Amino acid sequence: MTNVETTIRRFDRVASGGERTGHDRAVAVEAPVAIEVNGLGYAVLMTTPGDLVDLAHGFALAERLVDSVDEVIEVSAHATDAGTLLRVTLVPERHDRVADRVRHRVSESSCGLCGIENLEQALRPLPSLHARSRADDAALFAAAAALRDHQPLAQATGATHAAALCSVDGAIRLVREDVGRHNAFDKLIGAMRRQGLDWDGGFALLSSRCSFELVEKAVLAGCPLLATVSAATTLALDRAAAAGLALRTLVRADAMLAS
């Protein structure tokens, strides 16, 4: 399955009496990907079906199923009529973690967050983040200005988010795209770990609002600074402050919010 399909017509507004013309336009693919971990059904994500191996590694880290990608033995993707089945095999020592999370996720999905045990699982304590970014404001503005050039799917479709690894001076080192902001970040983190890349005093830049899920993924990945082009939620701000994660939100060409 490709990341885009060309199935829609674009019509431009024309002056009165002018001729209306149509053009084919690319549409971002959004499709279900079922994640199976050590033989147990774990989650179904609605995602852009590219970079799925990166997604699996980043997702396993974000879900705290593993402590490092070295504990991921194998990832295999299998196309089905309904979508893609992503089979993830972890080292045997992590099977108990998987089984425990599956138990909690099943109870959560049955009736929402319906009990103190489920609420504690939804907002599990985060580790304290001691890493600090050395990037200044100029670096963040430079990265924000350059991000669009690194988003081919967004340029083609106008429907995907990007997550970027940025250096101390604001240069964009690596990008992953997806229709879901959380999936894009998982893909980036997974790709970094698989390629042996670290933050090196830089930061992450996402083309989305700053939600609490993104804060948690950043903290668990050891990201020293999370920047987003849209604003943060109250829970994101609270979770970031508790973990010691620096945030820059509403990043624009000449202004941003710091927390």
Secondary structure as GFF3:
##gff-version 3
##sequence-region A 1 259
A	DSSP	beta_strand	4	11	.	.	.	ID=ss1
A	DSSP	beta_strand	22	28	.	.	.	ID=ss2
A	DSSP	beta_strand	31	37	.	.	.	ID=ss3
A	DSSP	beta_strand	40	47	.	.	.	ID=ss4
A	DSSP	alpha_helix	52	62	.	.	.	ID=ss5
A	DSSP	three_ten_helix	69	71	.	.	.	ID=ss6
A	DSSP	beta_strand	72	79	.	.	.	ID=ss7
A	DSSP	beta_strand	84	90	.	.	.	ID=ss8
A	DSSP	three_ten_helix	92	94	.	.	.	ID=ss9
A	DSSP	alpha_helix	95	111	.	.	.	ID=ss10
A	DSSP	alpha_helix	116	122	.	.	.	ID=ss11
A	DSSP	alpha_helix	137	147	.	.	.	ID=ss12
A	DSSP	three_ten_helix	148	150	.	.	.	ID=ss13
A	DSSP	alpha_helix	152	157	.	.	.	ID=ss14
A	DSSP	beta_strand	161	166	.	.	.	ID=ss15
A	DSSP	beta_strand	172	178	.	.	.	ID=ss16
A	DSSP	alpha_helix	181	195	.	.	.	ID=ss17
A	DSSP	beta_strand	203	206	.	.	.	ID=ss18
A	DSSP	alpha_helix	212	220	.	.	.	ID=ss19
A	DSSP	beta_strand	225	228	.	.	.	ID=ss20
A	DSSP	alpha_helix	234	243	.	.	.	ID=ss21
A	DSSP	beta_strand	246	249	.	.	.	ID=ss22
A	DSSP	beta_strand	257	258	.	.	.	ID=ss23
###
